[in-house]
Amino acid sequence: MDFIKDEAIVLRKSPAGDYDLSITVYLRKYGKENIYIPKGQLLKSPFLHATEPFTWFKGIFTKRREKFFIKEIDKSRALGILISKEKDRFETAYFITELFNRYVIFPDEKVFILLKKSIYYLTQEIDTEVFKLNFLAKLIFLSGIFPEVDVCVRCGKMITEKTYKMFSIPEGGTVCKNCSKSKSYIQYCDIKNLRELKIVNFKNLNKLKIKNVGKLHHLLLEYLSKNY
C-alpha cells in the first residue's frame, strides 16, 4: 500500500448507495482522480467537511489497485460556502469546474495552481463575466494551445491596428490584411484584450477594460472545443 501526501480540490461529489460517497478531485501531483469514501454520507464521517465542491484540502492518501482513498486530512478550506452566497459567483465556480471536468485530464501543477487561485479569488469582489473569460484564457495558455495574436499565422507579419484583418479559429490566430480580404467579427481591440488576458494576474484583473466580454468568451470556448 502506497501513502501519498498531496493537495486536492473537489470538483464534484455524488452518493454511492445509501451511505457511501464518491468525489472527483484534482490532485496537485496526480491530476484528476475519483475517490471512494466508505460511509462518506454519514454525519460522523471524518471527511464529510471536505467533500463539498470547491473545497481545497491537504492530506494523506492511500493507493490500492490504482484507486485513491483518503487516509487523513491535515488542512481544509470549504470555499464553496462563501462562493454559494452569491448566485453569480456560484455559477462562475460551476462553469470553471465543468470546464475542468471536460478538458483537463492529465496532471499539471500549473493548472492545479490556476484552479486553486481561481476558487480563492471567487470569494472576493470580482466581475464574474471577466473572471470566466480570464480562466478560459489562462487554461488555454497553460494547455499550450493559446492562439497566435502577435503575428500573422500565414506570413509572420507583425499584427498592429493597421495590419490586422481577421482572426481564424481553424488556423489558430490572427491574419493580416495582405493575406486575407475576409471580414472578422473580432476587432483589433479584442486582440489586444487577448494579449492582456494571457499575462494579467488575478489581483489586477479588475483593472482590465474589456469591451466585448461576451464575444471573446464565445470565441475562446469555440477555439478550445476545436483545438484541445
C-alpha positions as CSV (number, residue, x, y, z in Angstrom):
1,M,0.0,0.0,0.0
2,D,1.3,3.4,-1.0
3,F,1.0,6.5,1.2
4,I,0.8,9.8,-0.7
5,K,0.9,13.4,0.6
6,D,-0.9,15.8,-1.7
7,E,-3.4,18.6,-2.1
8,A,-6.8,18.2,-3.7
9,I,-9.6,20.4,-4.9
10,V,-13.1,18.9,-5.1
11,L,-14.7,19.2,-8.5
12,R,-17.8,17.0,-8.0
13,K,-19.4,14.7,-5.5
14,S,-22.1,12.0,-5.8
15,P,-23.7,9.5,-3.5
16,A,-22.7,5.8,-3.9
17,G,-25.6,3.8,-2.4
18,D,-27.2,4.9,0.8
19,Y,-24.1,5.6,2.9
20,D,-21.0,5.9,0.7
21,L,-19.7,8.8,-1.3
22,S,-17.7,9.3,-4.4
23,I,-15.8,12.6,-5.1
24,T,-13.9,13.7,-8.2
25,V,-10.9,15.8,-7.3
26,Y,-7.9,17.3,-9.0
27,L,-4.7,16.5,-7.1
28,R,-1.6,18.7,-7.3
29,K,0.7,15.8,-8.2
30,Y,-1.6,13.2,-9.7
31,G,-4.3,15.1,-11.5
32,K,-7.9,14.1,-11.8
33,E,-9.0,11.1,-9.7
34,N,-12.2,9.7,-8.3
35,I,-12.0,8.9,-4.6
36,Y,-14.4,6.5,-2.9
37,I,-15.3,7.3,0.7
38,P,-17.0,4.4,2.6
39,K,-19.8,5.8,4.8
40,G,-18.9,9.3,3.5
41,Q,-22.5,10.5,3.6
42,L,-22.8,9.9,7.4
43,L,-22.5,12.9,9.7
44,K,-19.9,11.1,11.7
45,S,-17.6,10.7,8.7
46,P,-14.3,12.4,9.5
47,F,-14.1,13.6,5.9
48,L,-17.6,15.0,5.4
49,H,-16.4,18.6,5.8
50,A,-14.0,18.3,2.9
51,T,-16.3,16.7,0.3
52,E,-18.3,19.7,-1.0
53,P,-17.4,21.0,-4.4
54,F,-14.9,24.0,-4.4
55,T,-13.2,22.7,-1.3
56,W,-9.4,22.6,-1.0
57,F,-7.8,20.1,1.3
58,K,-4.3,18.8,2.1
59,G,-3.8,15.3,3.5
60,I,-2.5,11.8,3.1
61,F,-4.0,9.4,0.6
62,T,-3.6,5.7,0.0
63,K,-3.5,4.0,-3.3
64,R,-4.7,0.4,-3.8
65,R,-5.2,-1.2,-7.1
66,E,-4.8,2.1,-8.9
67,K,-7.6,3.7,-6.8
68,F,-7.2,6.6,-4.3
69,F,-8.6,6.7,-0.8
70,I,-8.3,9.3,1.9
71,K,-6.4,8.3,5.0
72,E,-6.4,11.6,6.8
73,I,-6.9,15.3,6.2
74,D,-4.5,17.8,7.7
75,K,-6.0,21.1,6.5
76,S,-9.1,22.1,4.5
77,R,-10.9,25.1,3.4
78,A,-14.6,24.9,2.2
79,L,-14.6,27.9,-0.1
80,G,-17.9,26.7,-1.6
81,I,-19.7,28.1,1.5
82,L,-18.5,31.7,0.7
83,I,-19.0,31.2,-3.1
84,S,-22.5,30.0,-2.8
85,K,-23.7,33.1,-1.0
86,E,-24.0,34.9,-4.4
87,K,-25.6,33.4,-7.4
88,D,-23.1,34.9,-10.0
89,R,-20.1,33.5,-8.1
90,F,-21.7,30.1,-7.7
91,E,-22.5,29.9,-11.4
92,T,-18.9,31.0,-12.2
93,A,-17.4,28.3,-10.0
94,Y,-19.7,25.7,-11.6
95,F,-18.6,26.9,-15.0
96,I,-15.0,26.5,-14.0
97,T,-15.3,23.1,-12.6
98,E,-17.4,21.8,-15.5
99,L,-14.8,23.2,-17.9
100,F,-12.1,21.4,-15.9
101,N,-14.0,18.1,-15.9
102,R,-14.4,18.3,-19.7
103,Y,-10.9,19.3,-20.8
104,V,-8.4,18.7,-18.1
105,I,-7.2,15.0,-17.9
106,F,-3.5,14.8,-17.1
107,P,-1.6,16.0,-14.0
108,D,-0.3,19.6,-14.3
109,E,0.9,21.5,-11.3
110,K,0.5,24.9,-13.0
111,V,-3.1,24.0,-13.9
112,F,-3.8,23.0,-10.3
113,I,-2.5,26.4,-9.1
114,L,-4.7,28.1,-11.6
115,L,-7.8,26.3,-10.3
116,K,-6.8,26.9,-6.7
117,K,-6.3,30.6,-7.3
118,S,-9.5,30.9,-9.2
119,I,-11.6,29.4,-6.5
120,Y,-9.9,31.5,-3.9
121,Y,-10.4,34.8,-5.8
122,L,-14.0,33.9,-6.4
123,T,-14.6,34.7,-2.7
124,Q,-13.6,38.4,-3.3
125,E,-15.3,41.3,-5.2
126,I,-15.0,40.5,-8.9
127,D,-16.7,40.9,-12.2
128,T,-17.8,37.3,-12.8
129,E,-18.0,37.6,-16.6
130,V,-14.5,38.9,-16.9
131,F,-13.4,36.2,-14.4
132,K,-14.8,33.4,-16.5
133,L,-13.1,34.9,-19.6
134,N,-9.8,35.1,-17.7
135,F,-10.0,31.4,-16.6
136,L,-10.7,30.3,-20.2
137,A,-7.7,32.3,-21.5
138,K,-5.4,31.0,-18.8
139,L,-6.5,27.4,-19.2
140,I,-5.9,27.6,-23.0
141,F,-2.5,29.2,-22.4
142,L,-1.3,26.6,-19.9
143,S,-2.5,23.8,-22.2
144,G,0.0,25.1,-24.8
145,I,-2.6,26.0,-27.4
146,F,-3.1,29.7,-26.9
147,P,-3.8,31.4,-30.3
148,E,-1.2,33.4,-32.1
149,V,-2.1,37.1,-31.5
150,D,1.2,38.9,-32.3
151,V,1.9,37.9,-35.9
152,C,0.0,36.7,-38.9
153,V,-0.3,32.9,-38.9
154,R,0.1,32.8,-42.7
155,C,3.1,35.1,-43.4
156,G,4.5,36.0,-40.0
157,K,3.9,39.8,-40.4
158,M,3.6,41.7,-37.1
159,I,0.0,42.4,-36.2
160,T,-0.9,46.0,-35.4
161,E,-4.0,48.0,-35.7
162,K,-3.1,48.9,-39.2
163,T,-2.1,45.4,-40.4
164,Y,-4.8,43.3,-38.6
165,K,-7.6,41.9,-40.7
166,M,-9.2,38.8,-39.1
167,F,-9.0,36.0,-36.5
168,S,-9.0,32.5,-37.8
169,I,-10.0,29.7,-35.4
170,P,-9.0,26.8,-37.8
171,E,-5.6,28.4,-38.4
172,G,-5.1,29.3,-34.7
173,G,-4.7,33.1,-34.7
174,T,-4.6,36.5,-36.4
175,V,-4.3,37.1,-40.1
176,C,-3.0,40.3,-41.7
177,K,-4.6,42.4,-44.5
178,N,-2.1,41.1,-47.0
179,C,-3.2,37.5,-46.5
180,S,-7.0,37.9,-46.3
181,K,-9.8,40.1,-47.5
182,S,-12.4,38.5,-45.3
183,K,-14.3,40.4,-42.6
184,S,-13.9,39.5,-39.0
185,Y,-16.3,40.0,-36.1
186,I,-13.2,40.1,-33.8
187,Q,-11.8,43.6,-33.7
188,Y,-8.3,44.7,-33.0
189,C,-9.3,45.9,-29.5
190,D,-10.3,42.3,-28.8
191,I,-6.9,41.0,-29.9
192,K,-5.3,43.5,-27.5
193,N,-7.5,42.1,-24.7
194,L,-6.5,38.5,-25.5
195,R,-2.8,39.6,-25.2
196,E,-3.6,41.1,-21.8
197,L,-5.6,38.2,-20.5
198,K,-2.7,35.8,-21.2
199,I,-0.4,37.6,-18.7
200,V,-2.6,39.6,-16.3
201,N,-2.5,38.3,-12.7
202,F,-5.6,37.9,-10.5
203,K,-5.1,40.9,-8.3
204,N,-5.1,43.2,-11.4
205,L,-8.0,41.6,-13.2
206,N,-10.5,44.2,-12.2
207,K,-8.3,46.9,-13.9
208,L,-8.8,45.4,-17.3
209,K,-11.1,47.3,-19.7
210,I,-12.6,44.7,-21.9
211,K,-15.2,46.0,-24.4
212,N,-16.6,42.7,-25.8
213,V,-16.6,40.2,-22.9
214,G,-19.4,38.0,-24.3
215,K,-17.9,37.9,-27.8
216,L,-14.4,36.9,-26.5
217,H,-16.0,34.3,-24.2
218,H,-17.8,32.7,-27.1
219,L,-14.6,32.9,-29.3
220,L,-12.4,31.1,-26.7
221,L,-15.0,28.4,-26.0
222,E,-15.2,27.6,-29.7
223,Y,-11.5,27.8,-30.0
224,L,-11.0,25.4,-27.1
225,S,-13.5,22.9,-28.3
226,K,-11.9,22.8,-31.8
227,N,-8.2,22.8,-30.7
228,Y,-8.0,20.9,-27.5
